[in-house]
């Protein structure tokens, strides 16, 4: 999630639009239901909560740009572009979004994205697989 001028999370539907945001939430819920053997209603509630919180564990995917949170000084870059997500171990391959085609792609533990907020998502990537592992 990106944040507004007051530091509040911007809803996923403002980044993707309501239809695609709903699709993403349902995918997250289906994955939680399958992977964690959760009942459908609990998986859906958790998916909504975690997506609203901007949790990279459920949101990180190729085609995204993540921006550094206010007040964070020690980070790999101000903005990161996600190129690939690997599930085991949970990591992403990222580059500096402001470096253009000259930026190196580096492997980064998924938890580093906690320093960032989701700012944008190229919707062309929503139809392709988002993780390997």
Secondary structure in CASP SS format (residue, H / E / C, confidence):
PFRMAT SS
TARGET T0000
AUTHOR 0000-0000-0000
METHOD secondary structure of the structure
MODEL  1
X C 1.00
X C 1.00
X E 1.00
X C 1.00
X C 1.00
X C 1.00
X C 1.00
X C 1.00
X E 1.00
X C 1.00
X C 1.00
X H 1.00
X H 1.00
X H 1.00
X H 1.00
X H 1.00
X C 1.00
X H 1.00
X H 1.00
X H 1.00
X H 1.00
X H 1.00
X H 1.00
X H 1.00
X H 1.00
X H 1.00
X H 1.00
X H 1.00
X H 1.00
X H 1.00
X H 1.00
X H 1.00
X H 1.00
X H 1.00
X H 1.00
X H 1.00
X C 1.00
X C 1.00
X C 1.00
X H 1.00
X H 1.00
X H 1.00
X H 1.00
X H 1.00
X H 1.00
X H 1.00
X H 1.00
X H 1.00
X H 1.00
X H 1.00
X H 1.00
X H 1.00
X C 1.00
X C 1.00
X C 1.00
X H 1.00
X H 1.00
X H 1.00
X H 1.00
X C 1.00
X C 1.00
X C 1.00
X C 1.00
X E 1.00
X E 1.00
X E 1.00
X E 1.00
X E 1.00
X C 1.00
X C 1.00
X C 1.00
X C 1.00
X C 1.00
X C 1.00
X C 1.00
X C 1.00
X C 1.00
X C 1.00
X E 1.00
X E 1.00
X E 1.00
X E 1.00
X E 1.00
X E 1.00
X E 1.00
X E 1.00
X C 1.00
X C 1.00
X C 1.00
X C 1.00
X E 1.00
X E 1.00
X E 1.00
X E 1.00
X E 1.00
X E 1.00
X C 1.00
X C 1.00
X C 1.00
X H 1.00
X H 1.00
X H 1.00
X C 1.00
X C 1.00
X C 1.00
X E 1.00
X E 1.00
X E 1.00
X E 1.00
X H 1.00
X H 1.00
X H 1.00
X H 1.00
X H 1.00
X H 1.00
X E 1.00
X E 1.00
X E 1.00
X E 1.00
X E 1.00
X E 1.00
X C 1.00
X H 1.00
X H 1.00
X H 1.00
X H 1.00
X H 1.00
X C 1.00
X C 1.00
X C 1.00
X C 1.00
X E 1.00
X C 1.00
END
